[in-house]
Amino acid sequence: MKLMKCALALGSNLGDSLEILKSAIETLNNQPEVSVISRSSWYQSSADRTSPTDYINACAILEVA
């Protein structure tokens, strides 16, 4: 079976954003056809003026079947 690498951008500014994104990475890694190879650091960025909550962002490199 040929494996492909892909990059996945992650971001959240709702609820406990860091825990939500950590859970998303864990959920992906628990899928039999997905392997999380690496993940960037977590980055906080300002939201636009319509949202009072900053974003947490990251990128993950996956291998998928």
PDB file of N, H, CA, C and O in Angstrom:
ATOM      1  N   MET A   1       0.834  -1.167   0.000  1.00  0.00           N
ATOM      2  CA  MET A   1       0.000   0.000   0.000  1.00  0.00           C
ATOM      3  C   MET A   1       0.889   1.243   0.000  1.00  0.00           C
ATOM      4  O   MET A   1       1.811   1.367   0.806  1.00  0.00           O
ATOM      5  N   LYS A   2       0.594   2.146  -0.910  1.00  0.00           N
ATOM      6  H   LYS A   2      -0.155   2.045  -1.565  1.00  0.00           H
ATOM      7  CA  LYS A   2       1.375   3.373  -1.015  1.00  0.00           C
ATOM      8  C   LYS A   2       0.920   4.385   0.034  1.00  0.00           C
ATOM      9  O   LYS A   2      -0.270   4.669   0.170  1.00  0.00           O
ATOM     10  N   LEU A   3       1.884   4.916   0.764  1.00  0.00           N
ATOM     11  H   LEU A   3       2.851   4.685   0.653  1.00  0.00           H
ATOM     12  CA  LEU A   3       1.595   5.947   1.755  1.00  0.00           C
ATOM     13  C   LEU A   3       1.866   7.319   1.152  1.00  0.00           C
ATOM     14  O   LEU A   3       2.818   7.498   0.392  1.00  0.00           O
ATOM     15  N   MET A   4       1.031   8.272   1.494  1.00  0.00           N
ATOM     16  H   MET A   4       0.257   8.127   2.112  1.00  0.00           H
ATOM     17  CA  MET A   4       1.209   9.639   1.021  1.00  0.00           C
ATOM     18  C   MET A   4       1.385  10.551   2.220  1.00  0.00           C
ATOM     19  O   MET A   4       0.763  10.348   3.262  1.00  0.00           O
ATOM     20  N   LYS A   5       2.234  11.557   2.067  1.00  0.00           N
ATOM     21  H   LYS A   5       2.739  11.722   1.220  1.00  0.00           H
ATOM     22  CA  LYS A   5       2.407  12.564   3.106  1.00  0.00           C
ATOM     23  C   LYS A   5       1.531  13.763   2.776  1.00  0.00           C
ATOM     24  O   LYS A   5       1.358  14.128   1.613  1.00  0.00           O
ATOM     25  N   CYS A   6       0.989  14.358   3.815  1.00  0.00           N
ATOM     26  H   CYS A   6       1.130  14.061   4.759  1.00  0.00           H
ATOM     27  CA  CYS A   6       0.211  15.578   3.616  1.00  0.00           C
ATOM     28  C   CYS A   6       0.425  16.501   4.811  1.00  0.00           C
ATOM     29  O   CYS A   6       0.777  16.062   5.905  1.00  0.00           O
ATOM     30  N   ALA A   7       0.206  17.771   4.574  1.00  0.00           N
ATOM     31  H   ALA A   7      -0.080  18.127   3.684  1.00  0.00           H
ATOM     32  CA  ALA A   7       0.288  18.774   5.634  1.00  0.00           C
ATOM     33  C   ALA A   7      -1.134  19.201   5.979  1.00  0.00           C
ATOM     34  O   ALA A   7      -1.970  19.403   5.098  1.00  0.00           O
ATOM     35  N   LEU A   8      -1.388  19.332   7.262  1.00  0.00           N
ATOM     36  H   LEU A   8      -0.709  19.168   7.978  1.00  0.00           H
ATOM     37  CA  LEU A   8      -2.710  19.708   7.738  1.00  0.00           C
ATOM     38  C   LEU A   8      -2.585  20.943   8.623  1.00  0.00           C
ATOM     39  O   LEU A   8      -1.865  20.927   9.622  1.00  0.00           O
ATOM     40  N   ALA A   9      -3.283  22.004   8.256  1.00  0.00           N
ATOM     41  H   ALA A   9      -3.867  22.016   7.445  1.00  0.00           H
ATOM     42  CA  ALA A   9      -3.303  23.219   9.076  1.00  0.00           C
ATOM     43  C   ALA A   9      -4.393  23.075  10.129  1.00  0.00           C
ATOM     44  O   ALA A   9      -5.502  22.631   9.835  1.00  0.00           O
ATOM     45  N   LEU A  10      -4.064  23.456  11.356  1.00  0.00           N
ATOM     46  H   LEU A  10      -3.163  23.817  11.595  1.00  0.00           H
ATOM     47  CA  LEU A  10      -4.998  23.350  12.473  1.00  0.00           C
ATOM     48  C   LEU A  10      -5.174  24.723  13.103  1.00  0.00           C
ATOM     49  O   LEU A  10      -4.209  25.478  13.226  1.00  0.00           O
ATOM     50  N   GLY A  11      -6.379  25.047  13.496  1.00  0.00           N
ATOM     51  H   GLY A  11      -7.162  24.434  13.395  1.00  0.00           H
ATOM     52  CA  GLY A  11      -6.615  26.315  14.165  1.00  0.00           C
ATOM     53  C   GLY A  11      -7.926  26.301  14.914  1.00  0.00           C
ATOM     54  O   GLY A  11      -8.888  25.655  14.498  1.00  0.00           O
ATOM     55  N   SER A  12      -7.959  27.021  16.025  1.00  0.00           N
ATOM     56  H   SER A  12      -7.178  27.546  16.363  1.00  0.00           H
ATOM     57  CA  SER A  12      -9.176  27.111  16.828  1.00  0.00           C
ATOM     58  C   SER A  12      -9.147  28.391  17.649  1.00  0.00           C
ATOM     59  O   SER A  12      -8.089  28.844  18.087  1.00  0.00           O
ATOM     60  N   ASN A  13     -10.330  28.967  17.850  1.00  0.00           N
ATOM     61  H   ASN A  13     -11.189  28.599  17.494  1.00  0.00           H
ATOM     62  CA  ASN A  13     -10.448  30.073  18.798  1.00  0.00           C
ATOM     63  C   ASN A  13     -11.739  29.961  19.601  1.00  0.00           C
ATOM     64  O   ASN A  13     -12.265  30.961  20.091  1.00  0.00           O
ATOM     65  N   LEU A  14     -12.244  28.737  19.729  1.00  0.00           N
ATOM     66  H   LEU A  14     -11.817  27.925  19.331  1.00  0.00           H
ATOM     67  CA  LEU A  14     -13.460  28.488  20.500  1.00  0.00           C
ATOM     68  C   LEU A  14     -13.162  27.554  21.660  1.00  0.00           C
ATOM     69  O   LEU A  14     -12.426  26.581  21.495  1.00  0.00           O
ATOM     70  N   GLY A  15     -13.714  27.831  22.815  1.00  0.00           N
ATOM     71  H   GLY A  15     -14.312  28.622  22.949  1.00  0.00           H
ATOM     72  CA  GLY A  15     -13.522  26.958  23.967  1.00  0.00           C
ATOM     73  C   GLY A  15     -12.063  26.889  24.378  1.00  0.00           C
ATOM     74  O   GLY A  15     -11.329  27.872  24.270  1.00  0.00           O
ATOM     75  N   ASP A  16     -11.646  25.719  24.851  1.00  0.00           N
ATOM     76  H   ASP A  16     -12.242  24.921  24.939  1.00  0.00           H
ATOM     77  CA  ASP A  16     -10.248  25.492  25.237  1.00  0.00           C
ATOM     78  C   ASP A  16      -9.490  25.056  23.983  1.00  0.00           C
ATOM     79  O   ASP A  16      -9.288  23.864  23.752  1.00  0.00           O
ATOM     80  N   SER A  17      -9.081  26.021  23.189  1.00  0.00           N
ATOM     81  H   SER A  17      -9.245  26.989  23.376  1.00  0.00           H
ATOM     82  CA  SER A  17      -8.510  25.764  21.862  1.00  0.00           C
ATOM     83  C   SER A  17      -7.343  24.799  21.892  1.00  0.00           C
ATOM     84  O   SER A  17      -7.263  23.908  21.047  1.00  0.00           O
ATOM     85  N   LEU A  18      -6.439  24.953  22.837  1.00  0.00           N
ATOM     86  H   LEU A  18      -6.504  25.677  23.523  1.00  0.00           H
ATOM     87  CA  LEU A  18      -5.270  24.081  22.889  1.00  0.00           C
ATOM     88  C   LEU A  18      -5.687  22.638  23.126  1.00  0.00           C
ATOM     89  O   LEU A  18      -5.175  21.737  22.462  1.00  0.00           O
ATOM     90  N   GLU A  19      -6.595  22.399  24.048  1.00  0.00           N
ATOM     91  H   GLU A  19      -7.011  23.131  24.588  1.00  0.00           H
ATOM     92  CA  GLU A  19      -7.050  21.031  24.321  1.00  0.00           C
ATOM     93  C   GLU A  19      -7.823  20.460  23.136  1.00  0.00           C
ATOM     94  O   GLU A  19      -7.701  19.273  22.832  1.00  0.00           O
ATOM     95  N   ILE A  20      -8.605  21.283  22.474  1.00  0.00           N
ATOM     96  H   ILE A  20      -8.704  22.247  22.721  1.00  0.00           H
ATOM     97  CA  ILE A  20      -9.344  20.834  21.286  1.00  0.00           C
ATOM     98  C   ILE A  20      -8.371  20.376  20.203  1.00  0.00           C
ATOM     99  O   ILE A  20      -8.570  19.322  19.599  1.00  0.00           O
ATOM    100  N   LEU A  21      -7.323  21.156  19.953  1.00  0.00           N
ATOM    101  H   LEU A  21      -7.161  22.012  20.444  1.00  0.00           H
ATOM    102  CA  LEU A  21      -6.361  20.808  18.905  1.00  0.00           C
ATOM    103  C   LEU A  21      -5.519  19.600  19.297  1.00  0.00           C
ATOM    104  O   LEU A  21      -5.222  18.759  18.448  1.00  0.00           O
ATOM    105  N   LYS A  22      -5.130  19.496  20.558  1.00  0.00           N
ATOM    106  H   LYS A  22      -5.371  20.179  21.248  1.00  0.00           H
ATOM    107  CA  LYS A  22      -4.404  18.304  21.018  1.00  0.00           C
ATOM    108  C   LYS A  22      -5.260  17.059  20.825  1.00  0.00           C
ATOM    109  O   LYS A  22      -4.763  16.018  20.396  1.00  0.00           O
ATOM    110  N   SER A  23      -6.539  17.165  21.140  1.00  0.00           N
ATOM    111  H   SER A  23      -6.943  18.010  21.489  1.00  0.00           H
ATOM    112  CA  SER A  23      -7.460  16.046  20.960  1.00  0.00           C
ATOM    113  C   SER A  23      -7.613  15.682  19.485  1.00  0.00           C
ATOM    114  O   SER A  23      -7.704  14.503  19.145  1.00  0.00           O
ATOM    115  N   ALA A  24      -7.642  16.676  18.617  1.00  0.00           N
ATOM    116  H   ALA A  24      -7.568  17.634  18.894  1.00  0.00           H
ATOM    117  CA  ALA A  24      -7.741  16.414  17.175  1.00  0.00           C
ATOM    118  C   ALA A  24      -6.526  15.643  16.676  1.00  0.00           C
ATOM    119  O   ALA A  24      -6.668  14.702  15.895  1.00  0.00           O
ATOM    120  N   ILE A  25      -5.328  16.033  17.121  1.00  0.00           N
ATOM    121  H   ILE A  25      -5.212  16.798  17.756  1.00  0.00           H
ATOM    122  CA  ILE A  25      -4.101  15.326  16.731  1.00  0.00           C
ATOM    123  C   ILE A  25      -4.145  13.888  17.231  1.00  0.00           C
ATOM    124  O   ILE A  25      -3.810  12.960  16.495  1.00  0.00           O
ATOM    125  N   GLU A  26      -4.557  13.703  18.480  1.00  0.00           N
ATOM    126  H   GLU A  26      -4.829  14.457  19.079  1.00  0.00           H
ATOM    127  CA  GLU A  26      -4.634  12.360  19.058  1.00  0.00           C
ATOM    128  C   GLU A  26      -5.654  11.498  18.314  1.00  0.00           C
ATOM    129  O   GLU A  26      -5.399  10.326  18.036  1.00  0.00           O
ATOM    130  N   THR A  27      -6.803  12.081  17.994  1.00  0.00           N
ATOM    131  H   THR A  27      -7.010  13.033  18.220  1.00  0.00           H
ATOM    132  CA  THR A  27      -7.835  11.349  17.260  1.00  0.00           C
ATOM    133  C   THR A  27      -7.328  10.925  15.888  1.00  0.00           C
ATOM    134  O   THR A  27      -7.549   9.788  15.471  1.00  0.00           O
ATOM    135  N   LEU A  28      -6.653  11.822  15.185  1.00  0.00           N
ATOM    136  H   LEU A  28      -6.473  12.746  15.524  1.00  0.00           H
ATOM    137  CA  LEU A  28      -6.076  11.467  13.884  1.00  0.00           C
ATOM    138  C   LEU A  28      -5.067  10.341  14.022  1.00  0.00           C
ATOM    139  O   LEU A  28      -5.072   9.395  13.233  1.00  0.00           O
ATOM    140  N   ASN A  29      -4.208  10.439  15.016  1.00  0.00           N
ATOM    141  H   ASN A  29      -4.204  11.207  15.657  1.00  0.00           H
ATOM    142  CA  ASN A  29      -3.147   9.451  15.187  1.00  0.00           C
ATOM    143  C   ASN A  29      -3.701   8.084  15.582  1.00  0.00           C
ATOM    144  O   ASN A  29      -3.023   7.073  15.397  1.00  0.00           O
ATOM    145  N   ASN A  30      -4.909   8.035  16.118  1.00  0.00           N
ATOM    146  H   ASN A  30      -5.460   8.856  16.268  1.00  0.00           H
ATOM    147  CA  ASN A  30      -5.529   6.767  16.501  1.00  0.00           C
ATOM    148  C   ASN A  30      -6.261   6.092  15.347  1.00  0.00           C
ATOM    149  O   ASN A  30      -6.791   4.993  15.512  1.00  0.00           O
ATOM    150  N   GLN A  31      -6.295   6.733  14.187  1.00  0.00           N
ATOM    151  H   GLN A  31      -5.863   7.625  14.053  1.00  0.00           H
ATOM    152  CA  GLN A  31      -6.921   6.124  13.013  1.00  0.00           C
ATOM    153  C   GLN A  31      -5.932   5.159  12.370  1.00  0.00           C
ATOM    154  O   GLN A  31      -4.763   5.510  12.209  1.00  0.00           O
ATOM    155  N   PRO A  32      -6.362   3.957  11.999  1.00  0.00           N
ATOM    156  CA  PRO A  32      -5.416   2.970  11.458  1.00  0.00           C
ATOM    157  C   PRO A  32      -4.741   3.405  10.159  1.00  0.00           C
ATOM    158  O   PRO A  32      -3.634   2.952   9.867  1.00  0.00           O
ATOM    159  N   GLU A  33      -5.376   4.265   9.378  1.00  0.00           N
ATOM    160  H   GLU A  33      -6.276   4.633   9.615  1.00  0.00           H
ATOM    161  CA  GLU A  33      -4.813   4.665   8.089  1.00  0.00           C
ATOM    162  C   GLU A  33      -4.045   5.983   8.160  1.00  0.00           C
ATOM    163  O   GLU A  33      -3.602   6.499   7.133  1.00  0.00           O
ATOM    164  N   VAL A  34      -3.885   6.532   9.370  1.00  0.00           N
ATOM    165  H   VAL A  34      -4.245   6.113  10.204  1.00  0.00           H
ATOM    166  CA  VAL A  34      -3.219   7.826   9.540  1.00  0.00           C
ATOM    167  C   VAL A  34      -2.111   7.709  10.573  1.00  0.00           C
ATOM    168  O   VAL A  34      -2.274   7.071  11.613  1.00  0.00           O
ATOM    169  N   SER A  35      -0.976   8.338  10.267  1.00  0.00           N
ATOM    170  H   SER A  35      -0.844   8.856   9.422  1.00  0.00           H
ATOM    171  CA  SER A  35       0.116   8.439  11.231  1.00  0.00           C
ATOM    172  C   SER A  35       0.584   9.892  11.268  1.00  0.00           C
ATOM    173  O   SER A  35       0.965  10.461  10.245  1.00  0.00           O
ATOM    174  N   VAL A  36       0.549  10.478  12.454  1.00  0.00           N
ATOM    175  H   VAL A  36       0.239  10.015  13.285  1.00  0.00           H
ATOM    176  CA  VAL A  36       1.043  11.845  12.617  1.00  0.00           C
ATOM    177  C   VAL A  36       2.554  11.755  12.768  1.00  0.00           C
ATOM    178  O   VAL A  36       3.053  11.256  13.777  1.00  0.00           O
ATOM    179  N   ILE A  37       3.283  12.239  11.766  1.00  0.00           N
ATOM    180  H   ILE A  37       2.878  12.645  10.947  1.00  0.00           H
ATOM    181  CA  ILE A  37       4.745  12.146  11.749  1.00  0.00           C
ATOM    182  C   ILE A  37       5.372  13.250  12.585  1.00  0.00           C
ATOM    183  O   ILE A  37       6.316  13.006  13.337  1.00  0.00           O
ATOM    184  N   SER A  38       4.849  14.464  12.455  1.00  0.00           N
ATOM    185  H   SER A  38       4.082  14.662  11.844  1.00  0.00           H
ATOM    186  CA  SER A  38       5.393  15.586  13.221  1.00  0.00           C
ATOM    187  C   SER A  38       4.340  16.679  13.326  1.00  0.00           C
ATOM    188  O   SER A  38       3.347  16.703  12.599  1.00  0.00           O
ATOM    189  N   ARG A  39       4.603  17.580  14.265  1.00  0.00           N
ATOM    190  H   ARG A  39       5.410  17.561  14.855  1.00  0.00           H
ATOM    191  CA  ARG A  39       3.711  18.705  14.487  1.00  0.00           C
ATOM    192  C   ARG A  39       4.554  19.919  14.822  1.00  0.00           C
ATOM    193  O   ARG A  39       5.567  19.818  15.515  1.00  0.00           O
ATOM    194  N   SER A  40       4.130  21.050  14.329  1.00  0.00           N
ATOM    195  H   SER A  40       3.308  21.131  13.766  1.00  0.00           H
ATOM    196  CA  SER A  40       4.823  22.298  14.652  1.00  0.00           C
ATOM    197  C   SER A  40       4.555  22.678  16.106  1.00  0.00           C
ATOM    198  O   SER A  40       3.782  22.025  16.807  1.00  0.00           O
ATOM    199  N   SER A  41       5.200  23.730  16.528  1.00  0.00           N
ATOM    200  H   SER A  41       5.828  24.261  15.958  1.00  0.00           H
ATOM    201  CA  SER A  41       4.867  24.328  17.819  1.00  0.00           C
ATOM    202  C   SER A  41       3.470  24.923  17.728  1.00  0.00           C
ATOM    203  O   SER A  41       2.941  25.136  16.637  1.00  0.00           O
ATOM    204  N   TRP A  42       2.884  25.185  18.882  1.00  0.00           N
ATOM    205  H   TRP A  42       3.314  25.011  19.768  1.00  0.00           H
ATOM    206  CA  TRP A  42       1.607  25.889  18.921  1.00  0.00           C
ATOM    207  C   TRP A  42       1.886  27.386  18.811  1.00  0.00           C
ATOM    208  O   TRP A  42       2.809  27.901  19.441  1.00  0.00           O
ATOM    209  N   TYR A  43       1.084  28.075  18.008  1.00  0.00           N
ATOM    210  H   TYR A  43       0.335  27.657  17.495  1.00  0.00           H
ATOM    211  CA  TYR A  43       1.247  29.520  17.828  1.00  0.00           C
ATOM    212  C   TYR A  43      -0.052  30.220  18.181  1.00  0.00           C
ATOM    213  O   TYR A  43      -1.133  29.759  17.816  1.00  0.00           O
ATOM    214  N   GLN A  44       0.054  31.318  18.881  1.00  0.00           N
ATOM    215  H   GLN A  44       0.933  31.692  19.177  1.00  0.00           H
ATOM    216  CA  GLN A  44      -1.113  32.127  19.201  1.00  0.00           C
ATOM    217  C   GLN A  44      -1.113  33.335  18.277  1.00  0.00           C
ATOM    218  O   GLN A  44      -0.103  34.022  18.134  1.00  0.00           O
ATOM    219  N   SER A  45      -2.257  33.584  17.651  1.00  0.00           N
ATOM    220  H   SER A  45      -3.079  33.025  17.767  1.00  0.00           H
ATOM    221  CA  SER A  45      -2.370  34.741  16.768  1.00  0.00           C
ATOM    222  C   SER A  45      -3.647  35.505  17.094  1.00  0.00           C
ATOM    223  O   SER A  45      -4.638  34.930  17.544  1.00  0.00           O
ATOM    224  N   SER A  46      -3.601  36.783  16.864  1.00  0.00           N
ATOM    225  H   SER A  46      -2.796  37.250  16.499  1.00  0.00           H
ATOM    226  CA  SER A  46      -4.744  37.640  17.171  1.00  0.00           C
ATOM    227  C   SER A  46      -5.884  37.380  16.206  1.00  0.00           C
ATOM    228  O   SER A  46      -5.682  37.204  15.004  1.00  0.00           O
ATOM    229  N   ALA A  47      -7.076  37.360  16.754  1.00  0.00           N
ATOM    230  H   ALA A  47      -7.240  37.502  17.730  1.00  0.00           H
ATOM    231  CA  ALA A  47      -8.271  37.252  15.923  1.00  0.00           C
ATOM    232  C   ALA A  47      -8.599  38.632  15.359  1.00  0.00           C
ATOM    233  O   ALA A  47      -8.051  39.640  15.803  1.00  0.00           O
ATOM    234  N   ASP A  48      -9.490  38.665  14.387  1.00  0.00           N
ATOM    235  H   ASP A  48      -9.936  37.846  14.026  1.00  0.00           H
ATOM    236  CA  ASP A  48      -9.895  39.969  13.861  1.00  0.00           C
ATOM    237  C   ASP A  48     -10.755  40.698  14.903  1.00  0.00           C
ATOM    238  O   ASP A  48     -11.004  40.174  15.989  1.00  0.00           O
ATOM    239  N   ARG A  49     -11.181  41.844  14.580  1.00  0.00           N
ATOM    240  H   ARG A  49     -10.980  42.270  13.698  1.00  0.00           H
ATOM    241  CA  ARG A  49     -11.904  42.690  15.548  1.00  0.00           C
ATOM    242  C   ARG A  49     -13.263  42.129  15.956  1.00  0.00           C
ATOM    243  O   ARG A  49     -13.818  42.547  16.972  1.00  0.00           O
ATOM    244  N   THR A  50     -13.805  41.195  15.185  1.00  0.00           N
ATOM    245  H   THR A  50     -13.354  40.856  14.359  1.00  0.00           H
ATOM    246  CA  THR A  50     -15.133  40.660  15.497  1.00  0.00           C
ATOM    247  C   THR A  50     -15.084  39.540  16.526  1.00  0.00           C
ATOM    248  O   THR A  50     -16.129  39.134  17.034  1.00  0.00           O
ATOM    249  N   SER A  51     -13.901  39.031  16.847  1.00  0.00           N
ATOM    250  H   SER A  51     -13.052  39.361  16.434  1.00  0.00           H
ATOM    251  CA  SER A  51     -13.776  37.941  17.814  1.00  0.00           C
ATOM    252  C   SER A  51     -12.848  38.359  18.951  1.00  0.00           C
ATOM    253  O   SER A  51     -11.736  38.826  18.705  1.00  0.00           O
ATOM    254  N   PRO A  52     -13.294  38.195  20.179  1.00  0.00           N
ATOM    255  CA  PRO A  52     -12.448  38.598  21.308  1.00  0.00           C
ATOM    256  C   PRO A  52     -11.368  37.573  21.670  1.00  0.00           C
ATOM    257  O   PRO A  52     -10.483  37.867  22.474  1.00  0.00           O
ATOM    258  N   THR A  53     -11.434  36.383  21.086  1.00  0.00           N
ATOM    259  H   THR A  53     -12.153  36.145  20.433  1.00  0.00           H
ATOM    260  CA  THR A  53     -10.543  35.292  21.472  1.00  0.00           C
ATOM    261  C   THR A  53      -9.467  35.061  20.423  1.00  0.00           C
ATOM    262  O   THR A  53      -9.775  34.934  19.238  1.00  0.00           O
ATOM    263  N   ASP A  54      -8.213  35.005  20.844  1.00  0.00           N
ATOM    264  H   ASP A  54      -7.963  35.109  21.807  1.00  0.00           H
ATOM    265  CA  ASP A  54      -7.106  34.722  19.930  1.00  0.00           C
ATOM    266  C   ASP A  54      -7.180  33.283  19.415  1.00  0.00           C
ATOM    267  O   ASP A  54      -7.821  32.424  20.019  1.00  0.00           O
ATOM    268  N   TYR A  55      -6.519  33.047  18.303  1.00  0.00           N
ATOM    269  H   TYR A  55      -5.998  33.746  17.812  1.00  0.00           H
ATOM    270  CA  TYR A  55      -6.428  31.715  17.722  1.00  0.00           C
ATOM    271  C   TYR A  55      -5.208  30.977  18.256  1.00  0.00           C
ATOM    272  O   TYR A  55      -4.196  31.592  18.593  1.00  0.00           O
ATOM    273  N   ILE A  56      -5.313  29.661  18.330  1.00  0.00           N
ATOM    274  H   ILE A  56      -6.135  29.161  18.057  1.00  0.00           H
ATOM    275  CA  ILE A  56      -4.170  28.773  18.502  1.00  0.00           C
ATOM    276  C   ILE A  56      -4.040  28.039  17.172  1.00  0.00           C
ATOM    277  O   ILE A  56      -5.018  27.480  16.674  1.00  0.00           O
ATOM    278  N   ASN A  57      -2.844  28.038  16.597  1.00  0.00           N
ATOM    279  H   ASN A  57      -2.050  28.492  17.002  1.00  0.00           H
ATOM    280  CA  ASN A  57      -2.601  27.449  15.285  1.00  0.00           C
ATOM    281  C   ASN A  57      -1.419  26.495  15.333  1.00  0.00           C
ATOM    282  O   ASN A  57      -0.535  26.619  16.180  1.00  0.00           O
ATOM    283  N   ALA A  58      -1.418  25.547  14.415  1.00  0.00           N
ATOM    284  H   ALA A  58      -2.136  25.446  13.726  1.00  0.00           H
ATOM    285  CA  ALA A  58      -0.301  24.616  14.261  1.00  0.00           C
ATOM    286  C   ALA A  58      -0.423  23.960  12.893  1.00  0.00           C
ATOM    287  O   ALA A  58      -1.415  24.139  12.187  1.00  0.00           O
ATOM    288  N   CYS A  59       0.590  23.208  12.537  1.00  0.00           N
ATOM    289  H   CYS A  59       1.396  23.062  13.111  1.00  0.00           H
ATOM    290  CA  CYS A  59       0.580  22.403  11.316  1.00  0.00           C
ATOM    291  C   CYS A  59       1.082  21.013  11.677  1.00  0.00           C
ATOM    292  O   CYS A  59       2.015  20.871  12.467  1.00  0.00           O
ATOM    293  N   ALA A  60       0.469  20.000  11.107  1.00  0.00           N
ATOM    294  H   ALA A  60      -0.289  20.115  10.465  1.00  0.00           H
ATOM    295  CA  ALA A  60       0.896  18.620  11.337  1.00  0.00           C
ATOM    296  C   ALA A  60       1.227  17.975   9.993  1.00  0.00           C
ATOM    297  O   ALA A  60       0.577  18.242   8.982  1.00  0.00           O
ATOM    298  N   ILE A  61       2.245  17.127  10.004  1.00  0.00           N
ATOM    299  H   ILE A  61       2.773  16.911  10.826  1.00  0.00           H
ATOM    300  CA  ILE A  61       2.583  16.322   8.829  1.00  0.00           C
ATOM    301  C   ILE A  61       2.071  14.911   9.091  1.00  0.00           C
ATOM    302  O   ILE A  61       2.400  14.289  10.102  1.00  0.00           O
ATOM    303  N   LEU A  62       1.262  14.424   8.160  1.00  0.00           N
ATOM    304  H   LEU A  62       0.995  14.930   7.339  1.00  0.00           H
ATOM    305  CA  LEU A  62       0.647  13.112   8.302  1.00  0.00           C
ATOM    306  C   LEU A  62       1.126  12.183   7.201  1.00  0.00           C
ATOM    307  O   LEU A  62       1.501  12.630   6.118  1.00  0.00           O
ATOM    308  N   GLU A  63       1.113  10.896   7.483  1.00  0.00           N
ATOM    309  H   GLU A  63       0.808  10.532   8.364  1.00  0.00           H
ATOM    310  CA  GLU A  63       1.249   9.863   6.469  1.00  0.00           C
ATOM    311  C   GLU A  63      -0.087   9.140   6.433  1.00  0.00           C
ATOM    312  O   GLU A  63      -0.564   8.650   7.456  1.00  0.00           O
ATOM    313  N   VAL A  64      -0.685   9.076   5.256  1.00  0.00           N
ATOM    314  H   VAL A  64      -0.297   9.474   4.424  1.00  0.00           H
ATOM    315  CA  VAL A  64      -2.002   8.459   5.125  1.00  0.00           C
ATOM    316  C   VAL A  64      -1.961   7.347   4.093  1.00  0.00           C
ATOM    317  O   VAL A  64      -1.228   7.413   3.107  1.00  0.00           O
ATOM    318  N   ALA A  65      -2.765   6.325   4.343  1.00  0.00           N
ATOM    319  H   ALA A  65      -3.361   6.271   5.145  1.00  0.00           H
ATOM    320  CA  ALA A  65      -2.840   5.187   3.425  1.00  0.00           C
ATOM    321  C   ALA A  65      -3.929   5.436   2.406  1.00  0.00           C
ATOM    322  O   ALA A  65      -4.161   4.598   1.534  1.00  0.00           O
TER     323      ALA A  65
END
